[in-house]
Amino acid sequence: MPTYEYLCQACGHEFELFQSMSASVKRKCPDCGKLKLKRLIGIGSGVIFKGSGFYQTDYRSDSYKKAAEAEKKASEPKISKKGDKKTEGKSKPDKKSDRGSSKSSD
C-alpha cells in the first residue's frame, strides 16, 4: 500500500496518509475540518526486490542451463590423486637449479 501526500488548501496543513490504491481520495482536512484537501503527486519510493530471484538468467530454458553447466564443468581445473592441480603441460623451473646454473663470468 502506498503513502499519499495531502495538502489542505484552506489552512496549509501537509501530511502523509498510508492507504490502499483503491481507496477514495480524502477531502476533509483533519486539522481545520474543511473540505479543501488536495492529494499531491509525490516522488514515490524505489522498488526493492528481496529474495533470490529477479535476474534475467532465472528464466532460461533447460537446454541453456544444461549447456552452461557442462561448460562450467569443462573449465574447472583438473585435480590429481594427490590433491595437486595439474599444470596441463606447463612446468615451472626448479628454483634451486636456476640459482646455481646461472653464473656470470666477469
SULTA-V878270 format. One line per field, one symbol per residue. ss: DSSP state (2 for helix, 1 for strand, 0 for the rest). psi: psi as a letter, one per 20 degrees, with the letter a starting at -180 (. if undefined). A space follows every 50 residues. Layout:
# SULTA-V878270
ss: ???
psi: ???
This chain:
# SULTA-V878270
ss: 00111111000001111100000000000000000011110000000000 00000222200222222222222220001000001000000000222222 200000
psi: prpqpqppigijpprqporrhiqqpqhppigijqlkqppqoriarqpopq ajbkqhihkqrhhggghhghhghhiqqqprhijqpqjlipqqqphghhgh hnppn.
